[in-house]
């Protein structure tokens, strides 16, 4: 059987780490550290760790703190804008030999490992996508410049921007599909299913079409229009959709697949859900 531990030794800013993704619908990533290496993760993401790995809570992303206190404060402020905690946790191997730490995804889906230098050094992703990374990866923000895209694009005006040359681990709902778009190639995606893309991809909105489609199509008023060149990652089950279905079931409304319909409560009456 092939070795499940992925390893790529290269000169760069981020710590070089080994890892293994385990599980199926509820996955976790197990990271192996050499002495002195570190990984940074969302607060509360840890599943377990070896005793030789120390924990330090830091402002922002823990990416070296070259800017001193003000640099750390700016990093924390960026995280606050994306709706995340002001703090992340840095896990550093302080002993000898190898040591491991594991981080779990909070929702059903998949953990996607990406080496940033293999996709141009930058990834734009949904606000809650980041799970963990090699220390040295920068966790910032990306603003939607177009008002309509920010209002109706599914992720609001602010998304996460991950930059660097190391490994990052992002969590996505359901099954994840990677598409490589050629220059000028256009892909229509449900706005909530856009999980991540490279900066060369243009993210805009397009109307679903006629009034009948808007009222009864169940897909909302807009598609996300992604135009190449670049890579796009699509998730089949965004957490907002899962939460909406659970809420409908708890309220006795049954399966309403038209969560994006403009009819709202009236549509439920027609469909027999109320």
N, C-alpha and C positions, 0 to 999 in steps of 0.2 A: 504494500500500500504506500502511496506517496506520503511524504512527511507533511502533516497538517500545519506545521509552524512556518509562517511566511517570514522571510528575512531578506533585507536588501541593504547591504553596507555601502554607504556613499558619504562623501563629504558634504555637509550642509549645516544648517542652523539647528534643526530639530534633532532631538535624541533619536537614535536608531533603535527600534524595538522589534521584538518578535511577538506574534499573536496567533490566536486560534479562535474562530467563531464557533460557538457550541449551541445546540438546541435547534428547534424548528420554528414554531409560531411565537414562542417567548424565548428569545435568544439572549445570550450574554457573550461578551468578548473577554477572553483570558489573555492578558498581556504578560510577557516574560521580559524581565529587566536584568541587565548586567549591573555590576556594582557602579553606583553613581548615576545611573540612568533614571529618568523620571517620566511619568505620565500624568496628564492633567485631565480631570473629569468633572462633570456636574456634581454639585453637592448632593449626597444621598444616592448616588448611582452605584456605589460599591456593593458587591455581593460578598466577597471574601478576599483576604490577602495573607501572604506569608508574614511572619512576625518581624522579619528583618526590613520590611518596607515601612518607612515612616510616612506620616500624614502631616501636611501643612496646609492650612486654609489661607488663601491669599485673595487680595482684590483682583478683579479682572481675570485674565487667562493664565497668569503665572508664567508668561513667556519671556522670562529673563529679567524683567523689570529694569531695563536699561534707563528708563526715564525717571527713575527714582519714585518718590511718593506721588508726584503729579502724573507720571506715566501710568502708575498703577491705578490711580483715581480715574484717569481717562478710560482705561480698559474696563474698569468696573462700571463706569457710566454707559459705555457702549452696550454692555450686557443688560443693564437696566432698561435700556430702550427697547431691547428685543423681548422684554417680559421675563427674563431669567433673573436668577439671584445675583446680587452684587459680588458674590464670592464663588470661587472654584476651589477644588482640593487638589493639591499636588502630591503625588505618591512617589517617593524616592527610595531606591534600594540602597540601604546603608551597610549591608553586610558583604559577604563574599559569595562567589558562585552565582547561581541563578536564583531568582525569586519571582513569584507570580502574584498578580492582582487581577480580580475579575470585576467587570461592570455589567449591569443588567439593563436592558431596555424596559421602560415602564409600561409599554403598551404592546399588544400583539403586532407582529410584523417581522422585519428583518433589520439586522445591523449591517450596514454597507461599509466595508473598509476601502479607503481611497488613499493612494499615495499622491499628495498634492503636486509634486514636481512632475508627475506623469500626465497631468491634465492642465498644465500651464501655471500651476502655483496658486490658483484661486478657485473656490467653489462658493456659489450662491445657493442657499438652501432655506427651507422654511424655518420659522423662528425657534421651534423647539426640536430641531433635528440633531443638534450636537449632543453627543454622549461622552466621548473621550478622545484624546489625541496624545501624540508624543509631545513632551514639553518643548516649546519653541514655536509651536503653531499659534498664530494670532487669531483670536476670535473677535471679530468686529461686526459692523452693521453695513447693510446695503440698502439705500433708500430707493423707493419707486419714484421716479421723477414725474411720471404722468399721473394726474389727479384721478382719472377714471380707473387706471390700473390699481392705484392704491386703495380706492374705495371698494372696488368690486373684484379685485384679483385674487381673493381667497386668503392672502397673507397680510393684507393691510399695506401700509406705506413702508414698513421696515422688515427686512429679512436678515438672516445671518450671513456673514461673509467670513469664510475660513481661508487664511493665507499662510503660505510657508512652503516647505519642501518635505515635510514628514507625513506620517500616517495620521489620518483622522478616521473616526468611527461615527457615522451618522445613522440615526434610527428613522425608519420609514415604515408606514403602516401597510399591512397586507403583503402582497407580492410586489417586488420591485422590478421594473423593466428599464434597461438602459437603451437609449436611442442616440445614434450619431447622425446629426443633420448635416446635409451638404449645404454649401452656400446657396441661399435663397430658398431652401426647402422649408415648407411650412407644416407644422403639426398642430392640430386642435386638441386640447386637453381640458377636461373638467378643471375648473380653477383650484379646487381643493386637492387635486391629484398631482399637481406639480410639486415634486419633492425637492429637486435641486437641478441646477444647470450651471454651465460654465459661463463666464462673463461675455463671451463672444456671441451668445444667443440673445436675440432680442425678444423680450417678454412684453406682450401687449394683449389687448382684449379685442374680441370680435363678437358682434351680436349673433345670437343663435339663428336668427332669421325672422320669419313671420310671426304675427301675433299668436296664431294657434300653437306654434312651437313653444313660445314663451309661456302660454297659459297652461298647456297640457303636456308639454314634453318632459317635465320633471327635471330638466337639466339647468334651470336658472335662466338668466337673461343673457349671459356672456359665456363664451369659451375663452380659455387662455390660448393666445396665438403665439406660438414659439417659432421663430425664424432662425435658421442656421446661417453660418456654420457653428458647430459646437456639439457638446454632449448634453443630454437631458435625461434625468432620472424621474420615472413616473411611479407613484404608489397607488395600489388598487384600493386601499382602504384608509383614507385619512381619518385621524382620530375624531375630528368634528363629525364626520358621517357616522362613525361607530357610536359616539355619544348620543347623537340625535336618534338613532334607532333604539338605543337602550331607553332613552327618555320616552319615546313613543310607546314602547312596550310597557314601561312602568305606569304610564297614564292610560293604558288600555286602548291605545289607538291602533294597535296592530302594525302591519307592515305598510308604511306609506313610502313608496319608492320615489315619490315626487317631492322630495324635501326642498327642491329649488323652485317649485311652482309658484306663480304669482297668486294662485287662487287661495292658498293658505287653508283656513278653516272651512271655507266654502267647498274647496276641493275634497276635503275629508268627508263632507256630507254627501257629495256626489258619489264618491268612491265607497261609501258604506262603512267608513272607519269611525264614524261618530254616531 
